[in-house]
Amino acid sequence: MPPRGNGFALMTLLRSRTAMVVLATLAIVAMVSTTAVGLLNSAQAPGGVEGAAQKPPDAPGVAALGAAPQGMTYTDLGEQCDLSECFRPIAVTADGLDSEETIDAVYTHLIDEGWGRLLPEGRTDPDEVPFSESALSDGAVLVQASVQPYTTDSTAGLLLAHTVPPSPAS
């Protein structure tokens, strides 16, 4: 006959159906309450549950630039997103040109295709602003150049994003 100590009583209790139902009920209540607390916390966060699930619109594709100028190639480095917008870095490779010359050639090509130039705030004379310090837009897509190459084998970089209309306070 086995000893009937505390361990035996506990095992007998755990084998009973009532104890199993109670344990299962406690586990379910714990899971439901944990989920409820998580939902309440996310609903109270800025943007609520809907804001947390919304992803900004996809970044424009490299096709928005059209064909690269002759002697250059565009390399799509993939979409990247933060909480408010998505953008697409593009590596530009040009044979025999430095970064500034590459940006000048790309911007001139896009301006010839109908893109408009956006000068930095406070600047009004386009002849006094290098292309690398300005942006271009076709009305829907914004292009910003970088003299710093995005990859080891590229010459310069471009960032593509959607043009954002100014806020009513602007």
VENUR-V54581 format. One record per residue. N is the residue number from 1. RES is the residue in one letter. PSI is psi in radians with two decimals (999 if undefined). BURIAL is b if it has 24 or more other C-alpha atoms within 12 Angstrom, else e. D_LAST is the distance of its C-alpha to the last C-alpha in Angstrom with 1 decimal. Layout:
N,RES,PSI,BURIAL,D_LAST
N,RES,PSI,BURIAL,D_LAST
This chain:
1,M,2.25,e,87.8
2,P,2.65,e,84.4
3,P,2.57,e,83.5
4,R,1.07,e,81.6
5,G,-2.87,e,79.3
6,N,-0.62,e,75.6
7,G,-0.68,e,74.5
8,F,-0.71,e,76.7
9,A,-0.70,e,75.4
10,L,-0.73,e,71.8
11,M,-0.69,e,72.6
12,T,-0.74,e,74.4
13,L,-0.75,e,71.4
14,L,-0.47,e,68.9
15,R,-0.26,e,71.2
16,S,2.59,e,71.2
17,R,-0.62,e,69.1
18,T,-0.76,e,67.8
19,A,-0.69,e,66.4
20,M,-0.70,e,64.7
21,V,-0.75,e,63.0
22,V,-0.80,e,61.9
23,L,-0.74,e,60.5
24,A,-0.73,e,58.7
25,T,-0.76,e,57.2
26,L,-0.71,e,56.0
27,A,-0.73,e,54.4
28,I,-0.76,e,52.6
29,V,-0.72,e,51.4
30,A,-0.75,e,50.1
31,M,-0.76,e,48.1
32,V,-0.74,e,46.7
33,S,-0.63,e,45.6
34,T,-0.76,e,44.0
35,T,-0.73,e,42.0
36,A,-0.74,e,41.1
37,V,-0.75,e,39.8
38,G,-0.75,e,37.7
39,L,-0.72,e,36.1
40,L,-0.73,e,35.5
41,N,-0.72,e,33.9
42,S,-0.54,e,31.6
43,A,-0.52,e,30.7
44,Q,-0.26,e,29.7
45,A,2.67,e,27.5
46,P,2.29,e,23.7
47,G,-0.30,e,23.3
48,G,-2.89,e,27.0
49,V,-0.70,e,29.5
50,E,-0.71,e,27.4
51,G,-0.60,e,24.5
52,A,-0.49,e,27.1
53,A,-0.25,e,28.6
54,Q,2.25,e,25.5
55,K,2.44,e,25.1
56,P,2.81,e,22.0
57,P,2.60,e,22.7
58,D,2.59,e,25.1
59,A,2.66,b,24.0
60,P,2.60,b,24.8
61,G,2.87,b,28.4
62,V,-0.40,b,29.8
63,A,-0.39,e,30.9
64,A,-0.43,b,27.4
65,L,-0.28,b,28.4
66,G,-2.84,e,31.6
67,A,2.51,e,34.7
68,A,2.66,b,34.5
69,P,2.72,b,35.6
70,Q,2.36,e,39.3
71,G,0.09,e,40.7
72,M,2.73,b,37.8
73,T,2.55,b,37.2
74,Y,2.38,b,34.3
75,T,2.03,b,35.0
76,D,2.14,b,32.9
77,L,0.17,e,32.7
78,G,2.63,e,31.6
79,E,2.48,e,28.5
80,Q,2.47,b,27.1
81,C,2.57,e,24.8
82,D,-2.86,e,23.1
83,L,-0.49,e,21.9
84,S,-0.39,e,18.5
85,E,2.82,e,19.4
86,C,2.54,b,22.4
87,F,2.91,b,22.9
88,R,1.97,b,26.1
89,P,2.41,b,27.6
90,I,2.17,b,29.8
91,A,2.33,b,32.6
92,V,2.21,b,33.5
93,T,2.24,b,37.1
94,A,2.31,b,38.3
95,D,2.24,e,41.9
96,G,0.15,e,42.4
97,L,2.60,e,38.8
98,D,-3.11,e,37.0
99,S,-0.84,b,33.4
100,E,-0.76,b,31.7
101,E,-0.65,b,34.0
102,T,-0.83,b,33.3
103,I,-0.76,b,29.5
104,D,-0.76,b,30.1
105,A,-0.75,b,32.4
106,V,-0.83,b,30.2
107,Y,-0.74,b,27.1
108,T,-0.75,e,29.4
109,H,-0.81,e,30.9
110,L,-0.65,b,27.6
111,I,-0.70,e,26.4
112,D,-0.45,e,29.8
113,E,0.05,e,29.1
114,G,0.07,e,26.0
115,W,2.60,b,23.2
116,G,2.65,b,20.4
117,R,2.40,b,19.6
118,L,2.09,b,16.2
119,L,2.73,e,16.6
120,P,2.70,e,15.4
121,E,2.33,e,12.7
122,G,-0.14,e,14.5
123,R,2.37,e,17.2
124,T,-0.36,e,18.1
125,D,1.91,e,21.8
126,P,-0.44,e,22.5
127,D,-0.33,e,26.1
128,E,-0.01,e,25.2
129,V,2.09,e,23.3
130,P,2.63,b,25.6
131,F,-0.64,b,24.9
132,S,-0.25,b,25.0
133,E,0.12,b,21.9
134,S,3.07,b,19.7
135,A,2.93,b,19.0
136,L,2.68,b,19.9
137,S,2.54,b,18.8
138,D,0.22,b,20.8
139,G,-0.49,e,17.9
140,A,-0.54,e,18.9
141,V,2.46,b,19.9
142,L,2.37,b,18.5
143,V,2.22,b,21.3
144,Q,2.24,b,21.2
145,A,2.75,b,24.5
146,S,2.26,b,26.5
147,V,-0.26,b,29.5
148,Q,2.08,b,30.9
149,P,2.58,b,33.0
150,Y,-0.34,b,32.4
151,T,2.88,e,36.2
152,T,-0.46,e,39.3
153,D,0.14,e,40.3
154,S,2.94,b,37.0
155,T,-0.64,b,35.7
156,A,-3.12,b,31.9
157,G,2.74,b,29.3
158,L,2.55,b,26.4
159,L,2.27,b,23.8
160,L,2.36,b,22.8
161,A,2.91,b,20.0
162,H,2.50,b,18.2
163,T,2.25,b,15.1
164,V,2.17,e,12.2
165,P,2.60,e,9.9
166,P,2.60,e,6.1
167,S,2.77,e,5.5
168,P,-0.44,e,5.5
169,A,-0.27,e,3.8
170,S,999,e,0.0
